[in-house]
Amino acid sequence: MARRTRALLLTFALTSPALLAAAPGPARFAPAPTVEIWLDAETRADGVPSVELDPDQQVEIRWKGFTPGTRVVISQCRTPDLVGLFGLPSWGAGMFHCAHQIRRYAQTGADGEGKLSTVITTGMFQQTIISRGRGNEPFGCNGEYKGEEWESACVVTVSECEWDQPLTLTQDGTDWKLVPSPRTDLADPALAAASENLRFSNPDGVPVMTDWPPPPPMRVEVKVPDPLPIPERPEGAPISGAGSVNLSEVITDWLISIRRRTPARDVSYLRGTSVFGAGKLKQGFAGGFAEGADFAVVGTGLTPEETGGAVAYAPIALTGLSIANGVEYGGLGLATTRMSAASVTELLGLGTSLWSDSTLKGPTVDDNRGCGLPTLDARIVPRAGQSAQNKLISSWLAASLPPGRFAEVFSSEPGDLWLRPKANGEMYSAENGATAAEYIATLGGKGIKLVQADGKTYQESNAEKQNIGALGFTDITQVAAAREKGYVINSAPVKNAAGRYVLPTKEALLAAFETMTKNADGTYTPVFDRAGEADAYPLPMIHYIAVPAADASGRNPLPLEKRKTLAAFIEHLISDAGQAKAAELGAPALPRRLREQSEEVVRMLLEPGPESPGPTTPPP
């Protein structure tokens, strides 16, 4: 019997670039994909018993026959020899034989080949909890038990899945090997391959026993927000607004910066939803703007009946609606899981258990080239109540699904401010756009525990997070802000009309803006069937300030001194300085057409016009 070696696999899993196109069919990977490890141009390291790696040896990993242009992540894992020899859990789906502590990333070239110079980490890898409380088994990669049948050594695999490894454990004579096993029922299955074993030297006859603990769980410091600064010697009349907090982090920055600038402006804001803001603006119209709101931040156009009078819309940000997940395993998240209208519907509308390995054929398997996910229960984080985000996602789903499918799953209408699935299931509804991202990352607060360390209080993932993964939708800026704080949350590449899976990058959002149509009221509507726009993210969203509009005579019901403050506020928001926070959180620069539209609104506000007659009677 050939000597069994306790090996370590270095695995690669697909990560997603901004644009993920469908690759050619299976003929592209003939011959089968392979992986080799080399010390230099002349010396191959894997499968050569006479070659032993020194601790933390620099090597070059080479792979061939893979999908051109894919990015890959590197992990170190257990040898198939010991899996077969000791009857450990079969290789199967997932990464139960891998070291999540040291995952790395690389890129496959246009010719289907790739190479990466890196260090093979030496030592003992401790257990990582990765799926429903279940963890991988500790193992070593250090030459321990040298000369024995179970000597600790290494092999390397490359996988185009973020989680699964499409490999099959087979016995070749007396040895166990990992054989590529791409899905045969898909035109574009994900690929994987394994190298031969690597062996390690023992300096001074002692194996390296460096301990590699599992990645730490998500931990976020609990901070009390600072109060807004009091403006010093503000110029003009104070104004108050109300409405959406889909851009909560950006809005906070705007309020702070307008109060600190010179000259300062006194602007306050009541946080809620677009509909809430419209209601407050309606109060303003009815009371001559002595009460209620002077402006509203909204993500959709509203009728004069809803706002209490005629309004003009000043665009203040172009962002996107993220399909975001809070799945966490071993302190890591699912950064590249692709989604389509079909798989989003399965989750949001039917309550299907989304997070499942490829053997269970979860709803995301087809989107991800046959790759499965950690086997976790799914929970959804929808928006409670009326929301412009509900309007956007329901419009996209209805336009992208087969005819009649939306009505089968949802009781609400496409394009409605409500989103009501027919199926009943446990969910964590987010009251507004400010809470959605953290709800997705923390299971509505049920997936965390409070811990004390270094005199501070932290939110830390609890056992619930080992069993459940959440998915919902929220603004891309809120996802970025949550990630900055330390939350495990990721945006999915979403399938557009061209069949491409696209992340909400700045470039993809600008491409999406070019597909939007302008409405008579000055707002914009996304178009979801532009198959020629391959680079466009399918869920763009424009945010507006709705302000009282002048009538045909030039009369504006908002007092002139308030209009001056409001005009200065809008000018600040669309300036480079005002757009900086949104840009930091992933939003593109406000397109010229939108900026010019806001400048027109500013000019309208600054026109003196005839004196307003006072409070108006709101429409019935």
C-alpha positions as CSV (number, residue, x, y, z in Angstrom):
1,M,0.0,0.0,0.0
2,A,1.3,3.4,-0.9
3,R,2.1,5.6,2.1
4,R,-0.9,7.5,3.3
5,T,-0.3,11.1,3.9
6,R,-2.1,13.5,6.1
7,A,-2.5,16.2,3.5
8,L,-3.6,19.7,3.2
9,L,-5.6,21.0,0.2
10,L,-5.2,24.5,-1.0
11,T,-8.5,25.3,-2.6
12,F,-9.7,28.0,-4.9
13,A,-13.3,29.1,-4.9
14,L,-15.0,31.5,-7.4
15,T,-15.4,35.1,-6.4
16,S,-17.3,37.5,-8.6
17,P,-16.0,40.3,-10.6
18,A,-18.4,43.2,-11.2
19,L,-19.6,41.5,-14.3
20,L,-20.1,37.7,-14.5
21,A,-20.9,36.5,-18.0
22,A,-22.1,33.0,-19.0
23,A,-19.0,31.1,-20.2
24,P,-18.9,28.6,-23.1
25,G,-20.2,25.1,-22.6
26,P,-18.3,22.0,-21.3
27,A,-16.2,21.6,-24.4
28,R,-14.1,24.5,-23.1
29,F,-12.5,22.3,-20.4
30,A,-11.2,19.5,-22.6
31,P,-8.8,18.1,-21.4
32,A,-9.8,18.0,-17.7
33,P,-8.6,20.8,-15.4
34,T,-5.4,20.2,-13.5
35,V,-3.4,21.7,-10.6
36,E,0.3,21.5,-10.0
37,I,2.7,23.0,-7.4
38,W,6.2,24.1,-8.3
39,L,9.2,25.3,-6.3
40,D,10.9,26.8,-9.3
41,A,10.9,26.4,-13.1
42,E,12.6,23.0,-12.8
43,T,11.3,21.5,-9.6
44,R,7.7,20.2,-9.1
45,A,6.7,19.8,-5.5
46,D,3.5,17.8,-5.5
47,G,3.5,14.1,-6.0
48,V,7.3,13.9,-5.7
49,P,8.1,11.9,-2.5
50,S,11.7,13.2,-2.4
51,V,10.7,16.9,-2.3
52,E,9.9,18.2,1.2
53,L,8.7,21.8,1.8
54,D,10.3,23.9,4.4
55,P,8.1,25.7,6.9
56,D,6.1,28.5,5.1
57,Q,7.7,27.5,1.8
58,Q,7.2,29.8,-1.1
59,V,5.6,28.0,-4.1
60,E,3.9,28.7,-7.4
61,I,0.5,27.1,-7.9
62,R,-0.4,26.5,-11.5
63,W,-3.8,25.5,-12.9
64,K,-5.0,24.8,-16.4
65,G,-8.3,24.0,-18.1
66,F,-10.5,26.3,-16.1
67,T,-13.1,28.9,-17.1
68,P,-11.4,32.0,-18.6
69,G,-11.5,35.1,-16.5
70,T,-12.8,33.6,-13.3
71,R,-11.4,34.8,-9.9
72,V,-10.6,32.2,-7.3
73,V,-10.1,32.0,-3.6
74,I,-7.4,29.9,-1.9
75,S,-8.0,27.7,1.1
76,Q,-5.9,24.9,2.7
77,C,-7.7,21.5,3.3
78,R,-7.3,17.9,4.4
79,T,-5.8,15.2,2.2
80,P,-8.2,12.8,0.5
81,D,-5.9,10.0,1.8
82,L,-7.0,10.5,5.4
83,V,-10.6,11.0,4.4
84,G,-10.7,7.6,2.8
85,L,-8.4,5.8,5.1
86,F,-10.2,6.8,8.4
87,G,-13.7,6.8,7.0
88,L,-14.2,10.5,7.7
89,P,-17.2,12.4,6.3
90,S,-17.0,12.1,2.5
91,W,-15.7,15.0,0.6
92,G,-19.2,15.9,-0.6
93,A,-20.4,19.4,-0.9
94,G,-19.0,22.2,1.1
95,M,-15.6,22.8,2.6
96,F,-15.6,20.6,5.7
97,H,-12.0,19.4,5.1
98,C,-10.6,22.9,4.5
99,A,-8.8,25.6,6.6
100,H,-11.0,28.7,6.3
101,Q,-8.4,30.7,8.3
102,I,-6.2,31.3,5.2
103,R,-8.4,31.6,2.2
104,R,-6.7,33.6,-0.6
105,Y,-7.8,34.9,-4.0
106,A,-6.4,34.7,-7.5
107,Q,-7.4,35.0,-11.2
108,T,-7.7,32.6,-14.1
109,G,-6.4,34.1,-17.3
110,A,-8.1,34.4,-20.7
111,D,-6.5,31.1,-21.8
112,G,-8.1,29.2,-18.8
113,E,-4.7,29.0,-17.0
114,G,-3.5,30.7,-13.9
115,K,-0.7,30.8,-11.4
116,L,-0.1,32.3,-8.0
117,S,3.1,32.7,-6.0
118,T,2.2,32.2,-2.4
119,V,3.3,30.5,0.9
120,I,2.0,27.1,1.9
121,T,1.0,27.8,5.6
122,T,2.5,25.3,8.0
123,G,1.0,24.2,11.3
124,M,-2.3,23.0,12.9
125,F,-5.6,24.3,11.8
126,Q,-8.3,24.4,14.4
127,Q,-12.0,23.7,13.9
128,T,-14.2,26.3,12.2
129,I,-18.0,26.2,12.6
130,I,-19.3,26.4,9.1
131,S,-22.9,25.0,8.8
132,R,-25.7,24.5,11.3
133,G,-23.3,24.3,14.2
134,R,-21.2,21.7,12.4
135,G,-17.5,22.3,12.0
136,N,-14.6,20.8,10.1
137,E,-12.2,18.6,11.9
138,P,-8.8,20.0,13.1
139,F,-5.9,18.9,11.0
140,G,-2.3,19.6,10.5
141,C,0.0,20.4,7.5
142,N,3.4,20.1,9.0
143,G,5.1,16.7,8.4
144,E,4.0,15.3,11.8
145,Y,4.2,11.5,12.1
146,K,7.0,11.5,9.5
147,G,7.6,8.1,8.0
148,E,4.2,6.8,9.3
149,E,1.2,5.9,7.2
150,W,-0.6,9.1,8.2
151,E,2.2,11.6,7.9
152,S,0.9,15.2,7.7
153,A,1.4,16.5,4.2
154,C,-0.6,18.6,1.6
155,V,-2.4,18.6,-1.7
156,V,-3.9,21.5,-3.6
157,T,-7.3,21.9,-5.3
158,V,-8.8,24.6,-7.4
159,S,-12.6,25.2,-7.4
160,E,-14.7,27.7,-9.2
161,C,-17.3,27.6,-6.4
162,E,-17.3,29.9,-3.5
163,W,-18.5,27.1,-1.2
164,D,-18.8,23.7,-3.0
165,Q,-15.9,21.9,-4.5
166,P,-17.2,19.9,-7.5
167,L,-14.8,17.0,-6.8
168,T,-15.4,13.3,-6.1
169,L,-13.4,11.2,-3.7
170,T,-12.3,8.0,-5.5
171,Q,-9.9,5.2,-4.7
172,D,-7.1,4.6,-7.2
173,G,-5.5,1.3,-6.2
174,T,-4.4,1.9,-2.6
175,D,-4.6,5.7,-2.9
176,W,-7.5,8.1,-2.6
177,K,-7.8,11.0,-5.0
178,L,-10.1,13.9,-5.8
179,V,-11.4,13.7,-9.3
180,P,-13.1,16.6,-11.2
181,S,-16.9,16.1,-11.2
182,P,-18.6,19.1,-12.9
183,R,-22.4,18.9,-13.2
184,T,-23.3,17.2,-16.5
185,D,-26.8,18.7,-16.7
186,L,-25.5,22.3,-17.0
187,A,-24.1,24.0,-20.1
188,D,-21.6,25.9,-17.9
189,P,-20.8,23.9,-14.8
190,A,-18.2,25.1,-12.3
191,L,-14.9,23.2,-12.4
192,A,-12.4,21.9,-9.8
193,A,-9.2,19.9,-9.8
194,A,-6.7,18.6,-7.2
195,S,-2.9,18.4,-7.1
196,E,-0.9,15.5,-5.8
197,N,0.4,15.4,-2.2
198,L,2.9,17.8,-0.8
199,R,5.3,16.7,2.0
200,F,7.0,18.8,4.7
201,S,10.4,18.8,6.3
202,N,10.8,18.8,10.1
203,P,13.4,21.4,11.2
204,D,15.6,19.8,13.9
205,G,13.4,16.7,13.7
206,V,10.4,18.6,15.2
207,P,7.2,19.4,13.2
208,V,5.9,22.9,13.2
209,M,3.0,23.1,15.6
210,T,1.9,26.7,15.0
211,D,-1.7,26.9,16.0
212,W,-4.1,28.5,13.5
213,P,-7.4,29.4,15.3
214,P,-10.6,29.7,13.4
215,P,-11.6,33.1,12.0
216,P,-13.2,35.1,14.8
217,P,-17.0,35.7,14.7
218,M,-18.5,39.0,13.5
219,R,-17.9,41.6,16.2
220,V,-19.2,45.2,16.0
221,E,-18.6,47.9,18.6
222,V,-21.8,49.3,20.0
223,K,-21.6,53.1,19.7
224,V,-24.1,55.8,20.7
225,P,-24.4,58.3,17.7
226,D,-23.2,61.8,18.4
227,P,-25.9,64.4,18.4
228,L,-26.0,66.7,15.4
229,P,-23.9,69.8,15.9
230,I,-25.7,73.0,16.6
231,P,-25.1,75.4,13.7
232,E,-23.1,78.5,14.7
233,R,-24.7,81.8,13.5
234,P,-26.8,80.1,10.8
235,E,-27.8,82.1,7.8
236,G,-31.4,82.3,6.6
237,A,-34.5,80.7,8.1
238,P,-34.4,77.2,9.6
239,I,-36.1,74.5,7.6
240,S,-37.2,71.0,8.5
241,G,-37.6,67.9,6.3
242,A,-38.9,64.4,6.6
243,G,-38.9,61.2,4.6
244,S,-36.8,58.3,3.5
245,V,-33.8,57.0,5.3
246,N,-32.7,54.6,2.5
247,L,-29.6,56.8,2.5
248,S,-29.4,57.0,6.3
249,E,-25.6,57.3,6.5
250,V,-25.4,59.8,3.7
251,I,-28.3,61.9,5.1
252,T,-26.5,62.1,8.5
253,D,-23.4,63.3,6.8
254,W,-25.4,65.9,4.9
255,L,-27.0,67.2,8.0
256,I,-23.7,67.4,9.9
257,S,-21.9,69.1,7.0
258,I,-24.6,71.7,6.3
259,R,-24.6,72.7,10.0
260,R,-20.8,73.0,10.1
261,R,-20.1,74.8,6.8
262,T,-19.6,78.6,6.5
263,P,-22.2,80.0,6.4
264,A,-24.0,77.4,8.4
265,R,-27.6,76.4,7.7
266,D,-30.1,75.2,10.2
267,V,-31.6,72.0,8.6
268,S,-33.4,69.4,10.6
269,Y,-34.9,66.1,9.5
270,L,-37.5,63.5,10.7
271,R,-36.6,60.0,9.6
272,G,-39.2,57.6,8.2
273,T,-40.1,56.6,4.7
274,S,-41.0,58.3,1.4
275,V,-44.7,58.1,2.3
276,F,-44.1,59.5,5.8
277,G,-42.2,62.4,4.2
278,A,-45.1,63.1,1.8
279,G,-47.5,63.2,4.7
280,K,-45.3,65.7,6.6
281,L,-45.0,67.8,3.5
282,K,-48.8,67.7,3.1
283,Q,-49.0,69.1,6.7
284,G,-46.6,71.9,5.6
285,F,-48.8,72.9,2.6
286,A,-51.9,72.9,4.8
287,G,-50.3,75.0,7.5
288,G,-48.5,77.5,5.4
289,F,-45.3,75.7,6.3
290,A,-45.5,76.9,9.9
291,E,-45.7,73.1,10.8
292,G,-45.1,69.8,9.1
293,A,-42.1,69.7,6.7
294,D,-40.7,72.1,4.2
295,F,-39.3,69.3,2.0
296,A,-39.3,65.5,1.7
297,V,-36.6,63.0,0.7
298,V,-38.2,60.4,-1.4
299,G,-37.3,57.5,-3.7
300,T,-40.3,57.7,-6.0
301,G,-42.7,60.2,-7.5
302,L,-45.8,61.0,-5.5
303,T,-49.1,62.6,-6.5
304,P,-50.1,66.1,-5.5
305,E,-52.8,64.5,-3.4
306,E,-50.1,62.6,-1.4
307,T,-47.8,65.6,-1.0
308,G,-50.5,68.3,-0.4
309,G,-49.6,70.4,-3.4
310,A,-47.4,70.6,-6.5
311,V,-43.8,69.7,-6.0
312,A,-40.6,69.7,-8.0
313,Y,-38.0,66.9,-7.7
314,A,-34.3,67.6,-7.2
315,P,-32.2,64.5,-7.7
316,I,-29.6,64.2,-5.0
317,A,-28.1,60.7,-5.4
318,L,-27.9,57.8,-7.8
319,T,-27.5,54.5,-6.0
320,G,-28.8,50.9,-6.4
321,L,-30.9,48.4,-4.5
322,S,-28.7,45.7,-3.1
323,I,-29.9,42.1,-2.9
324,A,-27.9,41.4,0.3
325,N,-27.2,38.4,2.4
326,G,-25.9,38.1,5.9
327,V,-24.8,34.5,5.7
328,E,-21.8,33.9,8.0
329,Y,-19.6,30.8,8.3
330,G,-16.3,30.8,10.2
331,G,-16.4,34.6,10.4
332,L,-16.7,34.8,6.6
333,G,-19.6,35.7,4.3
334,L,-20.9,34.7,0.9
335,A,-19.4,37.4,-1.1
336,T,-20.1,36.1,-4.6
337,T,-23.4,34.2,-4.6
338,R,-25.3,35.2,-7.7
339,M,-29.0,35.9,-7.7
340,S,-31.8,36.2,-10.4
341,A,-35.4,37.2,-10.3
342,A,-36.3,33.5,-10.0
343,S,-34.1,32.8,-7.0
344,V,-35.1,36.1,-5.2
345,T,-38.7,35.1,-5.7
346,E,-38.1,31.7,-4.2
347,L,-36.7,33.3,-1.1
348,L,-38.8,36.4,-0.7
349,G,-42.1,35.1,-1.9
350,L,-42.1,31.4,-1.0
351,G,-39.8,31.3,2.0
352,T,-37.7,28.5,0.4
353,S,-34.6,27.5,2.3
354,L,-32.1,29.3,0.1
355,W,-28.9,28.3,1.7
356,S,-28.4,24.7,0.7
357,D,-25.6,22.6,-0.8
358,S,-25.7,21.4,-4.4
359,T,-27.0,18.0,-3.3
360,L,-30.2,19.7,-2.2
361,K,-30.6,21.7,-5.4
362,G,-31.4,25.0,-3.7
363,P,-32.8,27.8,-5.7
364,T,-29.4,29.5,-6.3
365,V,-27.7,26.4,-7.7
366,D,-28.6,27.2,-11.3
367,D,-27.5,30.9,-10.9
368,N,-24.2,29.7,-9.6
369,R,-23.2,27.1,-12.2
370,G,-24.2,24.2,-10.0
371,C,-22.4,25.4,-6.9
372,G,-24.2,25.0,-3.6
373,L,-24.0,26.9,-0.4
374,P,-23.7,26.2,3.4
375,T,-26.7,24.3,4.5
376,L,-28.4,26.9,6.6
377,D,-32.0,27.8,7.2
378,A,-33.1,30.9,5.4
379,R,-34.8,34.0,6.9
380,I,-35.9,37.0,4.9
381,V,-35.7,40.7,5.8
382,P,-38.4,42.5,3.8
383,R,-39.4,46.1,4.1
384,A,-42.4,46.6,6.4
385,G,-45.1,48.9,5.2
386,Q,-45.0,51.1,2.2
387,S,-41.6,51.7,0.6
388,A,-40.1,53.0,-2.6
389,Q,-37.8,50.0,-2.4
390,N,-40.8,47.7,-2.5
391,K,-42.0,49.5,-5.6
392,L,-38.6,49.0,-7.4
393,I,-38.1,45.3,-6.5
394,S,-41.6,44.3,-7.3
395,S,-41.5,46.0,-10.7
396,W,-38.2,44.2,-11.5
397,L,-39.5,40.8,-10.4
398,A,-42.7,41.2,-12.4
399,A,-40.8,42.3,-15.5
400,S,-38.2,39.5,-15.2
401,L,-40.3,36.5,-14.2
402,P,-42.4,34.4,-16.6
403,P,-45.9,35.8,-17.2
404,G,-48.2,35.2,-14.2
405,R,-45.4,34.1,-11.9
406,F,-45.5,37.2,-9.8
407,A,-49.2,36.9,-9.2
408,E,-48.8,33.3,-8.1
409,V,-46.3,34.3,-5.3
410,F,-47.4,37.8,-4.2
411,S,-50.8,39.2,-3.3
412,S,-49.6,42.8,-3.9
413,E,-49.4,44.3,-7.4
414,P,-46.2,44.9,-9.3
415,G,-44.9,48.5,-8.7
416,D,-46.9,48.8,-5.5
417,L,-45.4,50.4,-2.4
418,W,-46.3,47.3,-0.5
419,L,-44.7,43.9,-1.1
420,R,-46.9,41.1,0.3
421,P,-45.9,37.4,-0.3
422,K,-48.7,34.9,-0.1
423,A,-46.6,32.3,1.8
424,N,-46.3,32.7,5.6
425,G,-42.9,32.2,7.1
426,E,-40.6,33.6,9.8
427,M,-39.1,36.9,8.8
428,Y,-37.4,39.9,10.3
429,S,-39.2,42.9,8.8
430,A,-37.2,46.2,8.6
431,E,-39.2,49.3,9.5
432,N,-37.2,51.5,7.2
433,G,-34.1,51.7,5.0
434,A,-31.9,52.6,7.9
435,T,-32.4,49.4,9.8
436,A,-32.5,46.9,6.9
437,A,-28.8,46.3,6.5
438,E,-28.2,45.6,10.2
439,Y,-31.3,43.4,10.3
440,I,-29.8,41.3,7.5
441,A,-26.5,41.0,9.2
442,T,-27.9,40.3,12.7
443,L,-31.1,38.3,12.0
444,G,-33.1,41.3,13.2
445,G,-31.0,41.3,16.4
446,K,-31.6,37.7,17.2
447,G,-28.2,36.5,15.8
448,I,-26.0,38.5,18.1
449,K,-25.0,38.6,21.8
450,L,-23.5,41.5,23.7
451,V,-20.0,41.0,25.0
452,Q,-17.7,43.2,27.0
453,A,-14.0,43.7,26.0
454,D,-11.4,46.4,26.6
455,G,-14.0,48.5,28.4
456,K,-16.3,48.5,25.4
457,T,-19.6,46.7,24.4
458,Y,-19.7,44.7,21.2
459,Q,-22.3,42.9,19.2
460,E,-21.0,39.4,18.5
461,S,-22.5,36.6,16.4
462,N,-24.2,33.9,18.5
463,A,-25.1,30.3,17.9
464,E,-28.2,31.3,16.0
465,K,-26.0,32.7,13.2
466,Q,-24.4,29.3,12.8
467,N,-27.9,27.9,11.8
468,I,-29.6,30.7,9.9
469,G,-28.7,33.0,7.0
470,A,-30.7,36.1,6.2
471,L,-31.4,37.8,2.8
472,G,-33.1,41.0,2.0
473,F,-32.8,44.2,0.1
474,T,-31.4,47.6,1.0
475,D,-29.5,50.5,-0.5
476,I,-25.9,49.8,-1.5
477,T,-24.7,52.7,0.6
478,Q,-26.2,51.1,3.7
479,V,-24.5,47.8,2.9
480,A,-21.2,49.6,2.6
481,A,-21.7,51.5,5.8
482,A,-22.6,48.2,7.6
483,R,-19.5,46.5,6.3
484,E,-17.3,49.5,7.5
485,K,-18.7,48.9,11.0
486,G,-17.7,45.2,10.8
487,Y,-21.0,43.5,9.9
488,V,-20.9,40.4,7.7
489,I,-23.1,41.4,4.8
490,N,-22.6,41.2,1.0
491,S,-24.3,42.3,-2.1
492,A,-25.1,39.7,-4.7
493,P,-24.3,39.9,-8.4
494,V,-27.8,40.2,-9.9
495,K,-28.9,38.8,-13.3
496,N,-29.9,41.5,-15.8
497,A,-31.8,41.4,-19.0
498,A,-28.7,40.5,-21.0
499,G,-28.2,37.4,-18.9
500,R,-25.2,38.8,-17.1
501,Y,-24.7,38.8,-13.3
502,V,-23.7,42.3,-12.3
503,L,-22.6,43.8,-9.0
504,P,-23.9,47.3,-8.2
505,T,-20.6,49.0,-8.9
506,K,-20.4,52.7,-9.9
507,E,-19.9,51.8,-13.5
508,A,-22.8,49.4,-13.5
509,L,-25.1,52.0,-11.9
510,L,-24.2,54.7,-14.5
511,A,-24.9,52.2,-17.3
512,A,-28.2,51.5,-15.7
513,F,-29.1,55.2,-15.5
514,E,-28.7,55.4,-19.3
515,T,-31.6,52.9,-19.6
516,M,-34.0,54.8,-17.3
517,T,-36.8,56.9,-18.7
518,K,-37.8,60.4,-17.4
519,N,-41.3,60.9,-16.2
520,A,-43.4,64.0,-16.7
521,D,-43.0,64.9,-13.0
522,G,-39.2,64.8,-13.2
523,T,-38.6,61.4,-11.6
524,Y,-37.1,58.5,-13.5
525,T,-38.3,54.9,-14.0
526,P,-35.9,51.9,-14.5
527,V,-36.4,49.8,-17.7
528,F,-35.8,46.1,-17.1
529,D,-35.8,44.6,-20.6
530,R,-32.8,46.3,-22.2
531,A,-31.0,43.1,-23.3
532,G,-28.4,45.2,-25.1
533,E,-27.2,46.9,-21.9
534,A,-24.9,44.0,-20.7
535,D,-23.0,46.1,-18.2
536,A,-26.1,47.6,-16.4
537,Y,-27.1,46.7,-12.9
538,P,-30.8,45.9,-13.0
539,L,-31.9,47.8,-9.8
540,P,-30.8,51.4,-10.0
541,M,-32.5,53.9,-7.7
542,I,-32.5,57.7,-7.8
543,H,-33.2,59.7,-4.6
544,Y,-34.9,63.1,-4.7
545,I,-35.7,66.1,-2.5
546,A,-39.3,67.0,-3.2
547,V,-39.9,70.8,-2.7
548,P,-42.9,73.0,-3.1
549,A,-43.2,74.2,-6.7
550,A,-44.1,77.6,-8.0
551,D,-47.4,77.9,-9.9
552,A,-47.9,79.4,-13.3
553,S,-47.7,82.9,-11.9
554,G,-44.4,82.2,-10.2
555,R,-46.0,82.1,-6.7
556,N,-44.4,79.6,-4.3
557,P,-46.2,78.7,-1.1
558,L,-42.9,78.2,0.8
559,P,-41.7,81.5,2.3
560,L,-38.8,83.0,0.5
561,E,-36.4,82.9,3.4
562,K,-37.0,79.2,3.8
563,R,-36.6,78.7,0.1
564,K,-33.2,80.4,0.3
565,T,-32.1,77.9,3.0
566,L,-33.5,75.0,1.0
567,A,-31.8,76.1,-2.2
568,A,-28.4,76.3,-0.3
569,F,-29.0,72.9,1.1
570,I,-29.7,71.3,-2.3
571,E,-26.6,73.1,-3.8
572,H,-24.5,71.6,-1.1
573,L,-25.9,68.1,-1.6
574,I,-25.1,68.0,-5.4
575,S,-21.7,69.6,-5.0
576,D,-18.6,67.5,-5.0
577,A,-18.2,67.9,-1.3
578,G,-21.8,66.9,-0.7
579,Q,-21.5,63.9,-2.9
580,A,-18.3,62.7,-1.2
581,K,-19.9,60.5,1.4
582,A,-22.2,58.8,-1.1
583,A,-19.2,58.2,-3.3
584,E,-17.3,56.7,-0.4
585,L,-20.1,54.3,0.2
586,G,-20.3,53.1,-3.5
587,A,-22.5,55.6,-5.3
588,P,-21.3,57.1,-8.6
589,A,-21.0,60.8,-9.2
590,L,-24.4,62.4,-9.8
591,P,-24.8,62.3,-13.6
592,R,-24.8,65.7,-15.3
593,R,-28.5,65.5,-16.4
594,L,-29.5,64.9,-12.8
595,R,-27.3,67.7,-11.4
596,E,-28.7,70.1,-14.0
597,Q,-32.2,69.2,-13.0
598,S,-31.4,70.0,-9.4
599,E,-29.9,73.3,-10.4
600,E,-33.1,74.2,-12.1
601,V,-35.0,73.5,-8.9
602,V,-32.6,75.7,-7.0
603,R,-33.2,78.6,-9.5
604,M,-37.0,78.1,-9.1
605,L,-36.7,78.3,-5.3
606,L,-34.7,81.5,-5.5
607,E,-37.2,83.4,-7.7
608,P,-38.9,86.0,-5.5
609,G,-42.3,85.6,-7.3
610,P,-45.6,87.1,-6.0
611,E,-46.3,86.8,-2.3
612,S,-48.0,83.5,-1.3
613,P,-51.6,83.8,-0.1
614,G,-50.8,81.6,2.9
615,P,-52.0,78.1,4.0
616,T,-53.7,76.0,1.3
617,T,-56.5,73.6,1.6
618,P,-55.1,70.1,1.0
619,P,-56.8,68.1,-1.7
620,P,-59.4,65.7,-0.5
